[in-house]
Amino acid sequence: MVKMPVNGKILLVTFLIIAFSFLLGGIFVLSNLLSEQEKDIEQRAMLVARTVSNMPELNTHLKKTDIKETATNINALVEGIRIINKAEYIVVMNMDRMKLSHPSRKELGRLSESKDLSAAFSEHYYISKARGEAGVMIRAFAPVIDDRKEQVGIVIVGYPMPTFIKMIESYKHEIIITILMSLIFSTWGAYTLGKHIKRQMFGLEPHEIAKMYVERTETFNAMHEGIIAVDKDMNITIFNEKAGNILGVGTGTENYIGKKIYEVLPDTRLPEIVETGTAIYNQELYINHHSILSNRVPISVNDEIVGAVAMFKDLTTVKKLAEEVTGVKAFVQALRVQTHEHKNKLHTIAGLLQLGHTQQALEYVTTATESEASLTKFLNERFHNENISGLLLSKISYGKELGIQVEIDQKSHFKRFPALLDHHDFVVLFGNLIENAFEALNILSKEDKYVSISVDEHDGFLAIAVSDNGIGMSEEVRARMFENGFSTKERENRGIGLHLIREIVTKGHGEIEVTSEFMEGTSFLILFELGENNDGDNTRITH
């Protein structure tokens, strides 16, 4: 058995729908025509009845006493009128209900047994319908009144009720033409509509589209990244299971399809992408109490924005990986710096011993040991996080190697993180601020180079200050320093540090103030509130 292709089925169904529509329209038109024709026949029947009842000859014949002669004369008088007006019958009765005219001569002289004559014998004009041997008839009743205003009889005019079959016979030529035109336009409309639908479906059959939809859904659910897509009306079109897990909205994400994005997640910022049409990559967002790294891209079809898609991953895993990488690099750098320092110290000690200055060698060892122990003790006591302490110790050692004095305010202390931030964020924050200071100092050739660090908690606020006496920044650089990818160094993977700092400050609802003079130095002051997180965004960036 040959299976009809789906495209052929679409054409057939479309043809049948259009043809059926034309059929219904035709039935409706014929019904209206039938109703109008029925009204026309009623008016014609009443007109003929009135005309016959008002004939003077009829009054004269009805007053005669010879019934046979009267019936012959009246029947001859009325029959011509019946033929001319194409009536089925015209019946004249006297007041005794005797038939004095009828198309069938057998009926002449007989009494009528109809039960709807009473009103006519009471001088009423009216129309009725009755079923007889010839079918349903439309009958008009008119009383016959003489010159003395006395009723002497009645006239009944009958016309057959119009039917659909008779109507079709009457308009058969028009109907045939209409059917042919309907077939032609139905075929053309079915072909055009089917072709349009096929084009809209990219030449795919419905079962192929269904298969692609299932495969797409399962592919999105199998991805390790969260994916959310919306159309231009902000209705969710894609919401995979990973997105539900990352954002903490639970399983059953297919139930969100078709809902407004702001009803499920009010702060995805996808509406901004639809409005602006500008993609945003690698931006850290805080959504539904989750820190995520997001890429948001507009969806364009034929140069028209039809929606937007967000692809994101939970930053917890990424930050752990970054911390491991950063920790390894810092550890390697610290080992290299300490190895270099220990080599120098060992050379110094060896030289003193060779020269016989044993006491000086012992004092040198004691001083170096006390200095290292004092710095380690200070960091452990003042900074209650080993990641921050280790980072600062590493930077101090690295600064010595670069010839830069790294000074930490002796009054500094750091006990707790602001709401929404953790040690991952502060490793990035301190690391980039100090590295930027090192780079600003390495450009210069002056001898006195320093980086000053101060961390203080007071009255529910955390203040971080990092200053240097490096090259500073011009007005142009200060205006663009927080832009992602902007850098004054012509090397790859630059221009990210200050952008990350700004993102962290924004995430923690903090404030950052930058003071810089060209060839004089730069100071960064960052302020965080240590109270509970509020939902508003009170970040202020000051240049």
TORGU-831684 format. One record per residue (C-alpha): residue number from 0; residue in one letter; x, z, y. Coordinates in steps of 0.2 Angstrom, whole numbers. Each point is the difference from the previous one (the first is absolute). Example, Ala and Ser with C-alpha at 12.3 -4.5 7.8 and 13.67 -1.06 7.14 Angstrom:
// TORGU-831684
 seq type     x     z     y
   0    a    62    39   -22
   1    s     6    -3    17
This chain:
// TORGU-831684
 seq type     x     z     y
   0    m     0     0     0
   1    v     7    -5    17
   2    k     1    14    12
   3    m    -5    -5    18
   4    p    13     5    13
   5    v    -5    13    12
   6    n     2   -12    15
   7    g   -14   -11    -9
   8    k   -11    15    -3
   9    i     2     4    19
  10    l    -6   -17     4
  11    l   -14     0   -12
  12    v    -6    17     6
  13    t     2    -5    18
  14    f   -10   -16    -3
  15    l   -14    10    -9
  16    i    -1    12    14
  17    i    -1   -13    14
  18    a   -13   -10   -11
  19    f   -10    15    -3
  20    s     0     4    19
  21    f    -6   -18     3
  22    l   -14     3   -13
  23    l    -5    16     8
  24    g    -1    -8    17
  25    g   -10   -15    -7
  26    i   -12    12    -8
  27    f    -2    10    16
  28    v    -3   -16    10
  29    l   -13    -7   -13
  30    s    -9    17     1
  31    n    -1    -1    18
  32    l    -6   -18    -1
  33    l   -13     5   -13
  34    s    -6    14    11
  35    e    -1   -11    15
  36    q    -9   -14   -10
  37    e   -13    14    -6
  38    k    -4     4    18
  39    d    -2   -18     4
  40    i   -12    -3   -14
  41    e   -10    16     5
  42    q    -2    -7    18
  43    r    -4   -17    -7
  44    a   -14     7   -12
  45    m    -8    10    14
  46    l     1   -15    12
  47    v    -9   -11   -13
  48    a   -13    14    -4
  49    r    -4     2    18
  50    t    -1   -18     3
  51    v   -13    -3   -14
  52    s   -10    16     4
  53    n    -2    -7    18
  54    m    -7   -17    -5
  55    p   -18    -3     6
  56    e    -4   -10   -15
  57    l     4    15   -12
  58    n   -12    11    10
  59    t   -14   -13    -2
  60    h     3    -3   -19
  61    l     0    19    -3
  62    k   -17     2     7
  63    k    -8   -12   -12
  64    t    -9     7   -15
  65    d     4   -14   -12
  66    i    15     8    -9
  67    k     5   -16    -9
  68    e    -1   -11    15
  69    t     9    13    11
  70    a    14     1   -13
  71    t     2   -19    -1
  72    n     1    -2    19
  73    i    11    15     3
  74    n    12    -5   -14
  75    a     2   -17     7
  76    l     3     6    17
  77    v    13    13    -5
  78    e     9   -10   -13
  79    g     8   -12    12
  80    i     6    14    11
  81    r     8     8   -16
  82    i     9   -16    -5
  83    i     7    -3    18
  84    n     6    18     2
  85    k     7     0   -18
  86    a   -10    16    -5
  87    e    -2     5   -18
  88    y   -19     4     4
  89    i   -12     2    14
  90    v   -15    11    -6
  91    v   -16     2    11
  92    m   -13    13    -6
  93    n   -17     5     7
  94    m    -5    17     3
  95    d    -5     1   -19
  96    r    18    -3    -5
  97    m    -4   -16    -7
  98    k    14   -13     0
  99    l    -6   -16    10
 100    s    17    -8     0
 101    h    14    -1   -13
 102    p    13   -12    -7
 103    s    -8     2   -17
 104    r   -18    -6     0
 105    k    -4    12   -14
 106    e     2    14    12
 107    l   -13    -6    12
 108    g   -15    11     0
 109    r     8    14    -9
 110    l     1    18     7
 111    s    17     7     4
 112    e     6    15    -9
 113    s    15     4    12
 114    k     1    18     5
 115    d     9    -3    17
 116    l   -14    -9     9
 117    s    -9    14     8
 118    a    10     0    16
 119    a    -3   -18     2
 120    f   -19     2    -2
 121    s     2    13    14
 122    e     7   -12    13
 123    h    18     4    -3
 124    y    15   -13     0
 125    y    14     5   -12
 126    i    13    -6   -12
 127    s     2     5   -18
 128    k    10    -4   -16
 129    a    -8    -2   -17
 130    r     6    -6   -17
 131    g   -11   -14    -7
 132    e     1   -14   -13
 133    a    12   -10    12
 134    g    11    16     3
 135    v     2    11    15
 136    m   -10    -7    14
 137    i     0     4    19
 138    r   -18     0     6
 139    a    -7     0    17
 140    f   -18     7     3
 141    a   -11    -5    15
 142    p   -18     4     4
 143    v   -13   -14     5
 144    i   -10     5    15
 145    d   -15   -11     7
 146    d    -5    -2    17
 147    r   -10    16     0
 148    k    16    10    -4
 149    e    -7     3   -18
 150    q    11    -2   -15
 151    v    -6   -13   -12
 152    g    15    -2   -12
 153    i    19     1    -2
 154    v    14   -12    -3
 155    i    15     3   -11
 156    v    16   -10     1
 157    g    13     1   -14
 158    y    18    -5    -1
 159    p    12     3   -14
 160    m    13    14     3
 161    p    17    -8     2
 162    t    13     4   -13
 163    f    19    -2    -2
 164    i    -2   -14   -12
 165    k   -11   -10    12
 166    m    12     5    14
 167    i    15    -7   -10
 168    e   -10   -16    -4
 169    s    -4    -2    19
 170    y    18     3     5
 171    k     9    -7   -15
 172    h    11   -13    10
 173    e     5    13    13
 174    i     4    13   -14
 175    i    10   -12   -10
 176    i    11    -4    15
 177    t     2    18     4
 178    i     5     4   -18
 179    l    13   -14     0
 180    m     7     6    17
 181    s     0    18    -7
 182    l    10    -5   -15
 183    i    12   -10    11
 184    f     3    15    12
 185    s     0    13   -14
 186    t    14   -10    -9
 187    w    10    -2    16
 188    g    -3    18     5
 189    a     5     6   -17
 190    y    16   -10     0
 191    t     5     5    17
 192    l    -4    18    -2
 193    g     9     0   -17
 194    k    15    -8     7
 195    h     1    12    15
 196    i    -2    15   -12
 197    k    14    -7   -11
 198    r    11    -2    15
 199    q    -3    18     6
 200    m     5     6   -18
 201    f    16   -10     1
 202    g    -5   -11   -14
 203    l    -2    15   -12
 204    e   -14     3   -12
 205    p    -9    17     2
 206    h     7     7   -17
 207    e    17    -5     7
 208    i    -3    10    16
 209    a    -7    15   -10
 210    k    16     0   -11
 211    m    11    -1    16
 212    y    -9    15     7
 213    v     2    10   -15
 214    e    19    -4    -1
 215    r     2     3    18
 216    t    -8    17    -1
 217    e    10     5   -15
 218    t    16    -7     8
 219    f    -3    11    16
 220    n    -3    15   -11
 221    a    16    -2   -10
 222    m    11    -1    16
 223    h    10    15     5
 224    e    -4    -2    18
 225    g   -17     5     8
 226    i    -9   -15     7
 227    i   -16     0    12
 228    a    -7   -15     7
 229    v   -15    -2    12
 230    d    -9   -15     7
 231    k    -3    -4    19
 232    d   -16    12     0
 233    m    11    14    -7
 234    n    -8     0   -17
 235    i    12     5   -14
 236    t     4   -15   -12
 237    i    14     7   -10
 238    f     4    18    -4
 239    n    11     2   -15
 240    e     2    16   -10
 241    k    18     4     6
 242    a    -7     0    18
 243    g   -13    13    -6
 244    n    14    11    -8
 245    i    12    -1    15
 246    l   -14     4    13
 247    g    -8    13   -10
 248    v   -17    -7    -1
 249    g    -1     0   -19
 250    t    -4   -13   -13
 251    g   -15   -12     0
 252    t     7    -9    15
 253    e   -11   -15    -5
 254    n   -15    10     7
 255    y     8    -2    17
 256    i    -1   -19     0
 257    g   -12    -6    13
 258    k     0    16    10
 259    k     7     2    18
 260    i    19     4     0
 261    y    -3    14    13
 262    e   -13     8   -11
 263    v    13     2   -14
 264    l    16     2    10
 265    p    -2     2    19
 266    d    19    -2     4
 267    t     6   -16    -9
 268    r     3    -9    16
 269    l    -6   -16    -9
 270    p   -12    -4    14
 271    e    14    -2    12
 272    i     8   -13   -11
 273    v   -16   -10     0
 274    e    -2     1    19
 275    t    18    -4     4
 276    g     5   -12   -14
 277    t    17     8     0
 278    a     9     6   -16
 279    i     8    17    -1
 280    y    14     3   -13
 281    n     8    16    -6
 282    q   -10    12    11
 283    e    -2    18    -5
 284    l   -18     6     1
 285    y    -8    17    -3
 286    i   -17    -4    -9
 287    n   -12    12    -8
 288    h    14    14     0
 289    h    12   -13    -9
 290    s    16    -7     8
 291    i     1   -18    -5
 292    l    11   -15     4
 293    s   -11   -15     5
 294    n     0   -18     2
 295    r   -15    -7     8
 296    v    -3   -19     1
 297    p   -15   -10     7
 298    i    -8   -12   -12
 299    s    -2   -18     8
 300    v   -10   -14    -7
 301    n     0   -17    10
 302    d     8     9    15
 303    e   -14    13     0
 304    i     3    18    -3
 305    v   -12     5   -14
 306    g     6    17    -4
 307    a    16    11    -3
 308    v     9     7   -15
 309    a    10    16     0
 310    m    14     3   -14
 311    f     8    17     0
 312    k     9    12   -11
 313    d     1    19     0
 314    l    15     6    10
 315    t     3    15   -11
 316    t     8   -11   -13
 317    v     9   -10    13
 318    k     6    15     9
 319    k     7     8   -15
 320    l     9   -16    -4
 321    a     6    -1    18
 322    e     5    19    -1
 323    e    10    -3   -15
 324    v     9   -15     7
 325    t     3     9    17
 326    g     6    15   -10
 327    v    12   -10   -10
 328    k     7    -9    15
 329    a     2    16     9
 330    f     8     9   -15
 331    v    12   -14    -2
 332    q     4    -1    19
 333    a     2    19     0
 334    l    12     0   -15
 335    r    10   -14     8
 336    v     1    10    16
 337    q     5    16    -8
 338    t    13    -9   -11
 339    h     8    -7    15
 340    e    -1    17     9
 341    h     7     9   -15
 342    k    14   -12    -2
 343    n     5     3    18
 344    k    -1    19    -2
 345    l    10    -1   -17
 346    h    13   -10     9
 347    t     1    12    14
 348    i     1    15   -12
 349    a    13    -9   -10
 350    g    11    -4    15
 351    l    -1    19     6
 352    l     5     5   -17
 353    q    15   -12    -1
 354    l     6     6    17
 355    g    -1    18    -6
 356    h   -14     5    11
 357    t   -10    10   -13
 358    q    -9    11    12
 359    q    -6   -14    10
 360    a    -6   -10   -15
 361    l   -10    16    -6
 362    e    -8     2    18
 363    y    -4   -19     0
 364    v    -9     1   -17
 365    t   -10    16     6
 366    t    -5    -8    16
 367    a    -6   -16    -8
 368    t   -10    10   -14
 369    e    -8    11    13
 370    s    -5   -15    11
 371    e    -8    -9   -15
 372    a    -9    16    -6
 373    s    -6     4    18
 374    l    -8   -17     2
 375    t    -8     0   -17
 376    k    -7    17     3
 377    f    -7    -4    17
 378    l    -9   -16    -7
 379    n    -7    10   -15
 380    e    -7    14    11
 381    r    -7   -10    14
 382    f    -7   -15    -9
 383    h   -11     5   -14
 384    n     1   -17    -9
 385    e    15    -5   -11
 386    n    -3   -19     4
 387    i     1     3    18
 388    s    15    12    -1
 389    g     9   -12   -12
 390    l    -3   -15    12
 391    l     6     9    15
 392    l    16     6    -9
 393    s     3   -18    -6
 394    k    -2    -6    18
 395    i    12    13     7
 396    s    13    -5   -12
 397    y    -2   -19     3
 398    g     0     3    19
 399    k    18     8    -2
 400    e     6   -15   -10
 401    l    -7   -11    15
 402    g     8    11    13
 403    i   -17     6     6
 404    q    -4    19     2
 405    v   -17     4    -7
 406    e    -6    16     8
 407    i   -15    10    -6
 408    d    -8    12    12
 409    q     4    18    -7
 410    k   -18     5     5
 411    s    -8   -14   -11
 412    h   -12     5   -14
 413    f   -12   -10   -10
 414    k   -12     8   -12
 415    r   -15   -11    -3
 416    f    -6   -18     1
 417    p   -14    -6    12
 418    a   -16    -5    -8
 419    l     0   -17    -9
 420    l    19     0    -1
 421    d    13     5   -13
 422    h    18     1    -3
 423    h     0   -19    -4
 424    d    -5    -4    17
 425    f    13    12     8
 426    v    14    -7   -10
 427    v    -4   -17     7
 428    l    -3     7    18
 429    f    16    10     1
 430    g    10   -13   -10
 431    n    -5   -14    12
 432    l     2    10    16
 433    i    18     5    -4
 434    e     5   -17    -7
 435    n    -6    -8    16
 436    a    10    12    10
 437    f    16    -4   -11
 438    e    -3   -18     3
 439    a    -2     2    19
 440    l    17    10     0
 441    n    10   -12   -11
 442    i    -2   -14    13
 443    l    10    11    12
 444    s    18     3     0
 445    k     0    17     9
 446    e     7    16    -8
 447    d   -13    12     4
 448    k   -15    -5   -11
 449    y   -13    13    -5
 450    v   -18     0    -8
 451    s   -10    16     4
 452    i   -15     5   -11
 453    s   -12    14     4
 454    v   -15     5   -11
 455    d   -12    14     6
 456    e   -17     7    -5
 457    h    -9     9    14
 458    d   -18     4     4
 459    g    -7   -11   -14
 460    f    11   -15     5
 461    l    15    -8    -8
 462    a    12    -8    12
 463    i    14   -12    -6
 464    a    14    -6    12
 465    v    14   -12    -4
 466    s    12    -5    14
 467    d    16   -10     1
 468    n    12    -6    14
 469    g     0   -18    -7
 470    i    -3   -16     8
 471    g   -18     3     4
 472    m   -14   -13     2
 473    s    -5   -12    14
 474    e   -18    -1     6
 475    e    -3   -15   -11
 476    v     6     8   -16
 477    r   -10    16     4
 478    a   -16   -11     2
 479    r     2    -7   -17
 480    m     9    13   -10
 481    f   -14     5   -11
 482    e    -5   -18    -5
 483    n     2    -4   -19
 484    g    16   -11    -2
 485    f     6     2    18
 486    s    19     3     1
 487    t    15    -3    11
 488    k    11    -2   -15
 489    e     0   -17    -8
 490    r     0     5   -18
 491    e   -14    -1   -13
 492    n   -11    15    -4
 493    r     1     7    17
 494    g   -13     6    12
 495    i    -9    11   -12
 496    g     6    17     3
 497    l    -8     4    17
 498    h   -16    -9    -6
 499    l    -1    12   -15
 500    i     3    15    12
 501    r   -15    -6    11
 502    e   -10    -2   -16
 503    i     4    18    -6
 504    v    -4     7    17
 505    t   -17    -9     0
 506    k    -4     6   -17
 507    g     4    18     5
 508    h   -10    -2    16
 509    g    15     4    10
 510    e     8    -5    16
 511    i    17    -8     3
 512    e     9    -1    17
 513    v    16   -11     2
 514    t    12     2    14
 515    s    15   -12     2
 516    e    12    -6    13
 517    f    11   -15    -3
 518    m    18     6    -4
 519    e    -5    18     2
 520    g    -9     4   -16
 521    t   -17     2    -9
 522    s   -12    15    -3
 523    f   -14     0   -12
 524    l   -13    14     1
 525    i   -14     1   -13
 526    l   -14    13     0
 527    f   -11     4   -14
 528    e   -15    13    -1
 529    l     2    11   -15
 530    g   -19     5     0
 531    e   -13    -8   -12
 532    n    -2   -19     0
 533    n   -14    -7    11
 534    d    -8   -17    -3
 535    g     4    -7    17
 536    d    15   -10     4
 537    n     9     9    14
 538    t    17    -8    -1
 539    r     8    -5    16
 540    i    16   -11     1
 541    t     9     2    16
 542    h    15   -11     5
